[in-house]
C-alpha cells in the first residue's frame, strides 16, 4: 500500500483524522498543539491522529493528497477541513462545531 492509498484508507475509515507533528498527548509543534486543543474544545475526545514525523512518506504524501503545504491537516468524514489557522477561524465562528454535530 502506498502513502496515497494509506491516507485514503485512514480518512475513509475514521470520522475525524488529524495529521499532525507528534501525538495528541505530546504535540511536536505549536500548530499541532493548537489543533488538538480546538478538537477537545469542540468536545471531540476520540479522533484518529497520524504523526507525520514518524513517517516521511505520509508527511509528504498528505501535502500532495490535499494540495495543502502545511501540517497539521484535519479531515472530517473524509473531507479536508484545513490546518491550524482555518480550524481556529472556524472554531471562533462556530462553523467547526457544526461539522461535529452531523
FENMOQUI-V532827 format. One record per run of one state. SS is the DSSP state (h for helix, s for strand, l for the rest). FROM is the first residue (numbers start at 1). TO is the last residue. If there is no record, write none. Layout:
SS/FROM/TO  SS/FROM/TO
This chain:
l/1/2  h/3/13  l/14/15  s/16/20  l/21/21  s/22/22  l/23/26  s/27/27  l/28/29  h/30/41  l/42/47  s/48/51  h/52/54  l/55/55  h/56/66  l/67/72  s/73/76  l/77/78  s/79/82  l/83/83  h/84/93  l/94/94  h/95/101  l/102/102
